[in-house]
Amino acid sequence: MEDLTQEEWVSQLANDDNAVVLDVRTEDEVADGVIANAIHIDIYKGEAFIAEIDELDKSKNYYVYCRSGNRSGQACNIMEELGFENAYNLEGGVLEWEGDLVDLN
């Protein structure tokens, strides 16, 4: 896992053809909007979260975020334990995000 500042995250993501953006917030938090092209898997789903994460393509590069950067850091650690090689945590999460958020629905 690597913690990235918003600037590093945005720059690296823009140049990554193998990227997946992953939002690990709750349904209520996601209702406020997501970072463009994000898929949503709530980390609070426990074993169901782990099962859903384990189904993802481990060869992709995952850019993971939550509200503040704490849960997404935990998610990155779980992903590494499951065999993911590249999981990047957004420091500060959505609270410090300066880009646009889009409606998931």
N, C-alpha and C positions, 0 to 999 in steps of 0.2 A: 504494500500500500504506500501511496505517496500523497502527502498533503500538498495541494496546490492553492496558491492565491487565486483570486478571481481572474487576474490578468493572465497568469500562467495557464489556468484552466481553459479560458476562452481561446487563447492563442493556440494551445496544444490541440484542443477540440477542433478548431477550424482547419487544422492541417492533418487531421486523422481520418483516413478513409475507412477505418475499421472501428469506428467509435459507436458506443451506445450510451445514451444519457439515462441514468436511473434515479428516480425520485423515490426515497424510502419513507416519506412522511405519511401521516394519517390521511384518511379520506377528507376530514374536515379541513386540514391544512391544504390539501391539493385543490379544494374548491376555490381557493384564493388565486389559483393559477399555477402553471408549471413552466419550467424552462423549456423552450421549443424542442419538440421531438422526443421528450422524455417518456419513458415507460414508468409506470407506477407499481411498486410492490411495497406494501406497508411492512416495515420492520417489526411492528408490534403484533404481527400475525404469528410470531413464534415459529413453531415447526413448519407451518404452512409457508412462511417466508423462506425458510431454508430450502424447502422442497421446490418452491418456485424459482429461487435463485439457482439451484442445482440443475434446473432444466435449461438454463441459458447457455449460449455458445461460449465456452471457455476460451476460445481463440480470439474473441473480441476484446477491445479496450473499453473499460467501463468508467464513466465519469459520473460519480455518485454524489448526491446532495440530499440534505434534509433542511430543517429550519435553521439550525445554528452550526452544523458541522460535526456535532457529537454523534448522533445516531448513524450518520453516513460513514463516519470513521469506524464505528462498530460493524456496519455492513461490509465495509472493505475488508476488515479483519476476517469476518465470516467467509467472505468470498475467497480470500487467500487460503483459508483452511480447506475450502472445497476444491481447490486446484486452479483458481483463476490467477493468471500471471499479472494482469494489468488492471488494477482498480485504483482510481484517483479520487481522492476526497476533496470536495470544495470547502476550503477553510471559510468559516463564517456563515456558510449556508445561504438560504434565501434572505435571511435578515440583512446580510451585507451585499446581496446581489444588486448590481446596478443596471443589469440588462432588463429586457422586457420579459414579462410572464404572459403565457397564453392559456386560454381555457382548454382544459383537457377534453371536455365534451363537445 
